[in-house]
Amino acid sequence: MNMVTNELTANSSQLTAQKIWPLLEEVSDPEVPVLSILDLGIVRGVAIEGEQITVTITPTYSGCPAMSAIATDIRLRLLAEGYNRVVIKNQLSPAWTTDWMSAAGRAKLEEYGIAPPVDGTATGHMLNLFGKETAVRCPLCKSEHTHLVSQFGSTACKALYQCDDCREPFDYFKCHA
């Protein structure tokens, strides 16, 4: 038996979901590389059955083109650790919501220059209870004096806004309820 086979056997005999979650933290979203797939909240579960690892993921919206790249990246990350029996399962229901994003993920978005989702705004451009438009804060200058330019930004899950103070355009990660 070679060294790789011994290593695989050692990994499999002690395989637990707790070993897999930290590895998934290292898998980045291909569209927003500062976010891990855990920051996004798209990993719904990790199941271990014998030596098989099943990772269940939910797309940020159905038809998201990044999902196949994410599935490949998960598989490659786990293969790099010697786990070769990996199943990636897509789960569409319940639908992903921005509520599943981590607080750290929201902060990383803003640091990267993308306005994070504003709680309670399913479309990202709604009126609050008092008839006032919900403010989307500029990630660059932090002003709340912004306006919607287009419901679609650099990707379908983002809208394009512009800051009225610094005049810079920026993406807003749209809310999904």
N, C-alpha and C positions, 0 to 999 in steps of 0.2 A: 504494500500500500504506500502511495506517495504522501507527501506532507499535506497537499490540498485535500485529499480524501479524508485523512485523519481530522483535519480542521472542520470539514463539513459535518462529519459525524459528531464531533464535539459540539458544534453549534446546534445541530438538530436535536440532540438528546436533552438540551436545556432550553429549547425554544419556548419563549413566552411572548405575549403581546407587549409586555413592558420593555422588551428588547427592541421591538420594532418601532414604537412611537418616536424615540429619539432619532432614528434613522430617517423617518418621514419628515422630521423638522428640517432636515438638510435638503429636502427636495423643494426647489423654488418654482414659483409660478412663472411660466415662460413669457407671459405678457407684462408682468410686473416683478422683475427678478429680486427685488428687495423683500418680497413676501414669500414665506414658505407656504406649502399647501395646508399646514396646520394654522398659520395666521389667517388664511382665507376661510378656514372652517369647512373645507370641502371633503375632508376625510371623515366619513361617518362611522367607520369601525375597522378593527383589525381582529380577525379570527384565526385561530391556530387549530388545525386538525391534523394530528400526526406531524408530518414534516411540511405540510402545505400551509402557506400563509395566504389568506384572502384579505385584501384591502378593498374596502367599499368606499367609493367616492361619488360625490354629487356635483354635477356641473353648476357653475354660477348662473347659467341659463341653458335651456335645452338647445343643442346645436353649437355649443361653445367649441370653437376649433382647437382650443388649447388642450382639450381633454385627452386626445390620443398622445400628445407630447408628454403630458403629465403621467399618464399610465406607463409610457415607455421609461420615463425618468424614475418612477417608483420601482419598476422592475429592475432597471440597471443599478439603482442604489442598493437594493436588496441582494442582487447577484454579486455585487462587489463585496458583500459581507459573507458570501458563501451560501446564501439561501437561494436555491434554484427551483423550488416548487412554489411559484408565486402566481396567484390569480387576482386580477383586478376586476372588480365588479362595479358597474355603473348603476346607481340608484337615483331615479328621477323623482320619486315621491317618498317623503315630503320634499317639495321644491326647496332649493337652497334659499336662504335669506341672509341679508347682511347682518342680521342679529348673530349669526354664527361666527362672524369675524372676531378675532381676538382684539383686545384693547391694544396690545403691542402691534398688531397688524395695522390698526387704524393710525397709530402714531408713525409707523414706518411709511405708510402711504403719504401722510402729510409731509414728512421729512424728505420724501422722494419728489415732492412737487405735485401730488395728486390729492385733491380734497377728499377726505374720507366721507362715508355716508353720514348724513344727518339723520338722527333717529326720528322715526315717525313720518318720514317722507317717502312713501312707496315709489313715487315717480321721480323724486329728486327735485320737483318743482311744484310744490303744493302750498296752499294757504293754510295757516294755522287757525286755531279756534277763533281768533279775533279778526280774521280776514286779511292778515298781514302775510306776505310771502315769506316762507321759511328762508332764513339766511344761510348761504353756503359760504363758508369762510375761505378766503384766498390763502392757499398754502404758502405763498411767497411772502406777502406783507402782513398777513393775518387780519386784513380788513373784512368786514361783513358786507361791505358795499360792492356787491357783485351782481351780475345778471347772466341769464341763460342765453347762449348764442345758438346752440343746437342741441337737440336731445341725444345726438350721437357724437361722440368724441373719437379718439384714436382707436377704440374698440367699441363693440355694441354695448358693453357693460359700463361704459363711461359716457358722460355728457360733457359738452364743451361750454365752459363759462369764461367770463372776462371780469377782471377786477376793475371797478370804477375809480379806484384810488391809484394803484400802480400801473393800470392799463394793460397788464399782462394777461394773456389767455391761459387757461389751465383746465385740466381734466378734472371732472368730479366723478367719483365712483358711485354710480347710481344705486339707490336703495332698492332692494327687492324684499317684499314682505311675504 
